Amino acid sequence: MNKKMAIIATKGTLDWAYPPFILSSTAAALGYDVEVFFTFYGLKLLEKNLDLQVSPLGNPGMPMPMPIPVPVLVQALPGVQSFVTSMMKKKIEDKGVAPLDELRALCLEAEVKFVACQMTVDLFEIDINTFLDEVTYAGAAAFIEFAGDSDISLYI
């Protein structure tokens, strides 16, 4: 019997998209059965077109390229989120980190199961045609059944 890893993905920004895909692809490569339960804003990670942003607001641990801290008021100005997102994408490219779409494809190739929270899909009236075809839909009880038997459970 294979080991299992369960992940709950709740965030839909560029910086928060990496952890569930990196961890699940790594676990699958190590022979784990992996299931990722995408709920609330994490559902953005299932869209066919990944157009994710980074928000500096509410992210005090985010390293900025300036030698002094950037005040919250400045972070809220129009255009700052786009600037920070392009800065992050450039750093990802410069450091040779795989783009999200490649990581996500690697997960699917490794048979990581992507599960969209049916309640959240219904709550936000999301058009499931925007999601990848490989996505399955289930409620919390189905995920808890898998997570309850997992060796590792993570909340991201």
C-alpha positions in Angstrom: 0.0 0.0 0.0 1.4 3.4 -1.0 1.8 6.2 1.4 -0.7 9.1 1.0 -0.5 12.9 1.1 -3.5 15.2 1.3 -3.2 18.9 0.7 -5.8 21.6 1.1 -5.1 24.6 -1.3 -6.9 27.8 -0.3 -4.9 30.6 -1.9 -5.1 31.8 -5.5 -2.1 34.1 -5.9 1.1 33.4 -7.8 3.3 33.1 -4.7 0.8 30.8 -2.9 0.3 28.6 -6.0 3.8 27.1 -5.9 3.7 25.2 -2.6 0.8 22.8 -3.4 2.2 22.0 -6.8 5.8 21.6 -5.7 4.9 19.5 -2.7 2.4 17.3 -4.5 4.7 16.7 -7.5 7.6 15.8 -5.2 5.4 13.5 -3.1 4.1 11.8 -6.3 7.7 11.3 -7.5 8.5 9.6 -4.2 5.6 7.2 -4.7 2.9 8.8 -2.6 -0.8 8.8 -3.7 -1.6 12.5 -3.6 -4.8 14.4 -3.6 -5.1 18.2 -3.5 -8.4 19.7 -2.4 -8.8 23.2 -3.9 -11.3 25.4 -2.0 -12.2 29.1 -2.0 -9.6 31.1 -3.7 -7.4 28.1 -4.3 -9.9 27.2 -7.1 -8.0 29.8 -9.2 -5.2 27.3 -9.5 -7.5 25.0 -11.5 -8.3 27.4 -14.3 -7.0 26.5 -17.7 -5.6 30.0 -18.1 -3.3 30.7 -15.1 -3.2 34.5 -14.9 -2.2 34.9 -11.2 -1.0 38.0 -9.4 1.1 38.6 -6.3 -0.3 41.0 -3.7 2.2 42.8 -1.4 -0.7 43.9 0.9 -1.0 41.8 4.0 2.3 40.0 3.1 4.9 41.5 5.5 7.3 38.7 5.0 7.6 39.4 1.2 11.2 40.5 0.4 11.2 43.8 -1.5 14.1 45.0 -3.7 14.3 48.3 -1.8 16.6 48.8 1.1 13.8 50.3 3.2 10.4 48.9 4.1 7.6 49.9 1.7 4.7 51.5 3.7 1.3 49.8 3.4 -0.2 53.0 1.9 2.3 52.7 -1.0 1.5 49.0 -1.5 -2.1 49.9 -2.0 -1.5 52.4 -4.8 -2.7 51.5 -8.3 -0.1 49.6 -10.3 1.9 48.3 -7.4 0.4 44.8 -7.6 1.2 44.6 -11.3 4.8 45.8 -10.6 5.3 43.3 -7.8 3.8 40.5 -9.9 6.1 41.2 -12.8 9.1 41.5 -10.4 8.2 38.0 -9.0 7.8 36.5 -12.5 11.2 37.8 -13.5 12.8 36.4 -10.4 11.2 33.0 -11.0 12.5 33.1 -14.6 16.0 34.3 -13.6 16.4 31.6 -11.0 15.2 28.8 -13.3 12.1 27.9 -11.3 9.6 26.0 -13.4 6.6 28.0 -14.5 3.3 27.2 -12.8 1.7 25.6 -15.8 4.6 23.2 -16.2 4.5 22.3 -12.5 0.8 21.7 -12.7 1.2 19.6 -15.8 3.9 17.6 -14.0 1.4 16.9 -11.2 -1.2 15.7 -13.6 1.3 13.5 -15.4 2.3 12.0 -12.0 -1.4 11.2 -11.3 -1.9 13.8 -8.6 -5.6 14.0 -8.1 -7.0 17.6 -8.3 -10.3 17.9 -6.4 -12.4 21.1 -6.6 -14.6 21.8 -3.5 -18.1 21.4 -4.9 -19.6 23.7 -2.2 -17.2 26.5 -3.1 -17.9 26.0 -6.8 -21.6 26.3 -6.1 -21.2 29.2 -3.7 -19.3 31.4 -6.2 -21.3 30.1 -9.2 -18.1 29.2 -11.0 -18.3 28.1 -14.6 -16.5 24.7 -14.4 -15.7 25.0 -18.2 -12.9 27.4 -17.1 -11.2 24.5 -15.2 -8.9 21.8 -16.4 -10.6 18.7 -17.7 -8.8 16.5 -15.2 -10.5 18.2 -12.2 -12.9 16.1 -10.2 -15.5 17.6 -7.8 -16.3 16.5 -4.3 -17.4 17.8 -0.9 -15.4 18.1 2.3 -16.6 14.6 3.5 -14.9 12.9 0.5 -11.7 14.8 1.1 -11.7 14.0 4.8 -12.1 10.3 4.0 -8.9 10.5 1.9 -7.1 12.8 4.4 -8.1 10.6 7.3 -6.0 7.7 5.8 -3.1 9.9 4.8 0.4 9.8 6.2 0.8 13.6 5.6 -1.9 16.3 5.6 -1.1 19.9 4.8 -3.1 23.1 4.7 -1.7 25.7 2.4 
